Amino acid sequence: MILAVAATPALAASKTGGVAAVSPTPAASGGSTSTPAKPVKPVHTDSVTAPTSNIAYTGPVYEKTVTGQVVPYIPPAPTGQVNGTTGGMPVGTAADTKPQLLVPGTIARYVDGLAAAPMSVPAAVQEIVWAGNELIGLPYIYGGGHASFSSPGYDCSGTVSFALHGAALLTTPEDSSEFEVWGSHGAGRWVTIFANPGHAYMTVAGLRLDTSAADDPSNEQGPRWRPLRPANEGFVVRHPLGL
């Protein structure tokens, strides 16, 4: 008796030089294909370091009026000496009100000692910038701004507290240790807080609000807008939720 055995497709292919049959794909058989996933838009993360301390700006500047209009900014006539390139007004000569300055884009700019808020950022970020401007010219006072947001001077965490309060993000002042666990972990999209038991400062859309003159060529003390630092070692990094 002779038993005939059919060759498998793979064996047949190896003996005849053909190619083994392949099951048709859904596309070849008329089946539907899956929809390609949409590309994920990267989340904006605010820069918190910079290799240079140069924060000079010569672009257009606007001002938001009390009626909400945005008009070109006309600097006031100088009434006193302005100290340094990032010094702003001398300590003790803070104006009662500061203009709400605006610049195009997403980066805050340094203009005549004040920070100009970017136009293309959330309103809360602009309010933080404008609140920080209100402290320019006030002296550093240890514990200033802790018992109340209203104070004749501010320390590091009092400055950060005041700016956050300006955007309704804080109801009571925090000290630097409390800022180590405040908000959310890591760098923010627009606002980042650096804190340790002895100091706190914040970056807002590319500028730094700090009472320390570290990495600031002006060497001015007190609450001021300053260049970003080249590094921020030794600090816990936090940010307001959503910002």
MARGU-460866 format. One record per residue (C-alpha): x, y, z. Coordinates in pm, 1 decimal. Example, Ala and Ser with C-alpha at 12.3 -4.5 7.8 and 13.67 -1.06 7.14 Angstrom:
// residues 2
east | north | up
1230.0 | -450.0 | 780.0
1367.0 | -106.0 | 714.0
This chain:
// residues 243
east | north | up
0.0 | 0.0 | 0.0
132.3 | 343.0 | -91.5
32.7 | 625.8 | 146.2
18.5 | 970.3 | -20.2
95.6 | 1268.9 | 212.2
18.0 | 1622.9 | 100.9
307.2 | 1867.9 | 141.9
258.4 | 2162.2 | 378.8
265.0 | 2511.3 | 222.0
604.9 | 2582.7 | 373.2
753.0 | 2256.2 | 245.3
602.3 | 2307.0 | -96.9
751.2 | 2653.2 | -115.5
1099.5 | 2531.3 | -25.7
1095.1 | 2255.2 | -286.8
947.2 | 2451.3 | -575.3
1089.4 | 2795.6 | -511.7
745.1 | 2949.6 | -462.7
623.4 | 3160.6 | -177.5
391.0 | 3026.6 | 86.2
41.4 | 3167.8 | 80.0
-22.7 | 3456.6 | 319.4
-362.8 | 3533.2 | 466.5
-503.8 | 3851.0 | 316.9
-488.4 | 4166.5 | 530.8
-807.6 | 4351.7 | 617.9
-718.0 | 4621.9 | 360.9
-663.7 | 4363.3 | 87.0
-992.4 | 4189.8 | 163.4
-1189.7 | 4511.8 | 172.6
-1198.6 | 4536.5 | 555.5
-1179.3 | 4868.2 | 740.0
-851.8 | 4997.7 | 884.7
-809.9 | 5169.4 | 1221.5
-800.1 | 5550.7 | 1230.8
-445.5 | 5683.9 | 1291.9
-400.6 | 5838.6 | 1633.4
-396.9 | 6218.6 | 1634.7
-60.4 | 6370.3 | 1726.7
-43.7 | 6482.8 | 2086.9
22.9 | 6853.3 | 2121.1
316.3 | 6909.4 | 2360.7
226.4 | 7083.1 | 2684.4
384.4 | 7425.5 | 2722.2
631.6 | 7433.2 | 3010.3
767.3 | 7767.2 | 3122.2
1144.9 | 7809.8 | 3106.9
1294.2 | 7828.2 | 3457.7
1663.4 | 7871.8 | 3369.7
1857.6 | 8091.3 | 3129.9
2224.0 | 8094.9 | 3024.2
2236.0 | 8475.6 | 3023.5
2123.3 | 8749.8 | 3259.7
2034.3 | 8985.6 | 2974.5
1662.2 | 9069.0 | 2990.2
1667.0 | 9383.8 | 2776.3
1357.6 | 9432.3 | 2559.8
1297.1 | 9679.6 | 2279.1
972.5 | 9550.2 | 2127.6
621.9 | 9696.0 | 2141.8
463.9 | 9756.5 | 2482.6
97.2 | 9815.4 | 2559.0
-102.7 | 9912.8 | 2864.5
-439.4 | 9788.1 | 2984.4
-643.1 | 10086.6 | 3099.5
-888.8 | 10096.5 | 3388.0
-1168.8 | 10055.8 | 3132.9
-1011.0 | 9740.7 | 2989.6
-880.3 | 9894.5 | 2669.6
-534.9 | 9797.9 | 2543.7
-343.9 | 10100.3 | 2417.6
20.5 | 10171.1 | 2333.8
224.2 | 10235.0 | 2647.3
372.8 | 10581.6 | 2689.2
639.0 | 10583.6 | 2963.0
593.0 | 10862.4 | 3217.2
844.9 | 11140.4 | 3244.9
1130.1 | 11034.9 | 3477.1
1089.7 | 11159.9 | 3833.6
1403.2 | 11011.4 | 3985.8
1707.8 | 10802.1 | 3924.1
1645.8 | 10439.7 | 3831.0
1905.9 | 10208.4 | 3977.1
2070.3 | 9938.0 | 3771.5
1952.3 | 9750.0 | 3466.2
1700.1 | 9544.5 | 3662.2
1665.6 | 9758.9 | 3971.2
1338.3 | 9931.0 | 3898.9
1250.8 | 10217.5 | 4132.0
1480.6 | 10285.6 | 4425.6
1375.9 | 10129.4 | 4756.0
1127.5 | 10343.9 | 4940.5
983.7 | 10520.8 | 4634.8
716.6 | 10274.3 | 4527.6
433.8 | 10431.7 | 4332.9
77.6 | 10394.7 | 4462.5
-30.6 | 10223.8 | 4141.1
162.9 | 10068.8 | 3856.3
52.6 | 10044.1 | 3493.1
-72.4 | 9705.1 | 3378.4
176.8 | 9649.0 | 3099.2
132.4 | 9396.6 | 2817.2
358.0 | 9263.5 | 2542.4
283.0 | 9030.9 | 2249.3
356.5 | 8660.0 | 2280.7
399.0 | 8424.5 | 2576.0
709.1 | 8565.9 | 2748.1
703.2 | 8835.2 | 3016.6
934.9 | 9128.9 | 2944.9
1122.5 | 9374.6 | 3161.8
1012.7 | 9732.9 | 3091.9
1129.6 | 10034.7 | 3294.7
1173.9 | 9832.4 | 3612.9
841.2 | 9653.1 | 3581.7
731.1 | 9326.2 | 3426.5
504.5 | 9342.0 | 3122.6
266.6 | 9046.6 | 3113.3
240.3 | 8843.1 | 2791.8
-84.3 | 8878.1 | 2599.6
-109.0 | 8508.5 | 2504.8
-121.3 | 8357.1 | 2854.6
-403.7 | 8283.4 | 3100.1
-546.7 | 8586.4 | 3280.3
-423.7 | 8450.5 | 3614.4
-63.6 | 8468.6 | 3491.8
-110.5 | 8831.9 | 3393.2
-259.0 | 8907.3 | 3734.7
42.1 | 8749.1 | 3906.9
274.5 | 8970.9 | 3702.8
80.1 | 9288.2 | 3780.0
58.2 | 9201.6 | 4150.3
434.4 | 9146.7 | 4161.9
483.8 | 9490.9 | 4010.1
305.1 | 9647.5 | 4306.4
595.2 | 9544.5 | 4533.3
870.7 | 9706.1 | 4326.5
1042.8 | 9973.0 | 4534.4
940.0 | 9831.7 | 4872.9
1218.3 | 9716.4 | 5107.2
1301.6 | 9366.1 | 5222.6
1162.2 | 9313.0 | 5573.7
1209.5 | 8978.6 | 5745.2
862.7 | 8835.9 | 5805.1
706.6 | 9106.7 | 5589.6
386.2 | 8991.7 | 5427.5
332.8 | 8699.2 | 5665.8
79.7 | 8838.3 | 5911.6
-106.7 | 9015.1 | 5632.0
-82.4 | 9064.0 | 5256.4
-58.2 | 9436.3 | 5331.1
285.5 | 9529.6 | 5463.2
541.5 | 9814.9 | 5440.3
792.4 | 9560.8 | 5310.5
815.7 | 9194.5 | 5218.9
1050.0 | 8900.7 | 5259.0
1096.2 | 8620.8 | 5006.4
789.6 | 8411.5 | 5081.3
582.9 | 8720.6 | 5155.7
662.0 | 8838.0 | 4802.8
557.4 | 8507.1 | 4646.5
242.8 | 8500.9 | 4860.6
144.0 | 8852.2 | 4755.9
186.2 | 8777.2 | 4385.0
-19.9 | 8457.7 | 4406.1
-285.7 | 8637.2 | 4609.4
-312.3 | 8892.4 | 4328.4
-447.5 | 8614.7 | 4106.5
-677.4 | 8478.8 | 4382.0
-460.9 | 8166.0 | 4414.7
-381.0 | 8211.4 | 4783.0
-606.5 | 8319.8 | 5068.9
-345.6 | 8337.5 | 5347.4
30.5 | 8401.6 | 5324.8
266.9 | 8101.8 | 5326.8
623.4 | 8078.8 | 5451.6
903.7 | 7916.6 | 5250.8
866.3 | 7577.0 | 5422.7
494.0 | 7573.5 | 5350.9
562.2 | 7646.0 | 4985.0
762.0 | 7321.0 | 4971.7
432.0 | 7131.0 | 4981.8
200.8 | 7390.3 | 4825.2
30.0 | 7339.8 | 4490.9
148.3 | 7065.1 | 4256.3
485.3 | 6896.4 | 4213.4
734.8 | 7009.6 | 3950.2
768.5 | 7301.2 | 3710.2
451.0 | 7468.2 | 3592.6
328.7 | 7559.7 | 3248.0
363.0 | 7931.5 | 3325.5
443.9 | 7970.1 | 3696.3
701.9 | 7782.6 | 3903.8
786.1 | 7823.1 | 4273.0
1122.8 | 7729.8 | 4424.4
1130.1 | 7678.7 | 4798.9
1344.1 | 7542.5 | 5081.2
1334.5 | 7608.8 | 5456.6
1530.5 | 7933.2 | 5416.8
1416.9 | 8092.2 | 5090.1
1149.9 | 8103.8 | 4820.7
1113.6 | 8272.0 | 4484.0
912.4 | 8223.2 | 4168.3
941.7 | 8240.2 | 3791.0
652.2 | 8374.3 | 3586.1
650.0 | 8339.4 | 3205.9
1025.8 | 8381.5 | 3178.3
1104.1 | 8634.9 | 3453.6
1199.9 | 8576.3 | 3816.2
1034.3 | 8747.5 | 4112.5
1281.4 | 8733.2 | 4400.7
1412.5 | 8931.0 | 4695.4
1761.7 | 8784.2 | 4649.8
2005.9 | 8944.6 | 4406.4
2164.5 | 8608.2 | 4323.4
2250.1 | 8593.9 | 3950.7
2119.4 | 8947.9 | 3904.2
2378.3 | 9199.9 | 3778.9
2189.7 | 9491.0 | 3937.2
2264.5 | 9358.9 | 4289.2
1950.3 | 9537.0 | 4409.9
1775.7 | 9402.2 | 4719.6
1406.6 | 9375.8 | 4794.6
1119.8 | 9237.5 | 4584.3
1209.5 | 9278.4 | 4217.0
1182.6 | 9116.4 | 3877.5
1514.7 | 8958.8 | 3788.6
1673.7 | 8737.6 | 3521.0
1620.5 | 8364.7 | 3539.1
1903.0 | 8182.1 | 3713.3
2131.9 | 7942.6 | 3522.1
2033.7 | 7670.9 | 3772.3
1797.5 | 7626.8 | 4068.2
1963.7 | 7357.0 | 4276.6
1868.2 | 7308.9 | 4640.0
1499.0 | 7395.5 | 4606.1
1177.5 | 7198.4 | 4599.0
994.6 | 7279.2 | 4276.3
618.3 | 7341.7 | 4285.6
356.4 | 7518.9 | 4077.0
-5.0 | 7634.1 | 4104.6
-251.2 | 7370.1 | 3988.4
-332.7 | 7428.8 | 3622.3
-60.5 | 7689.5 | 3570.8
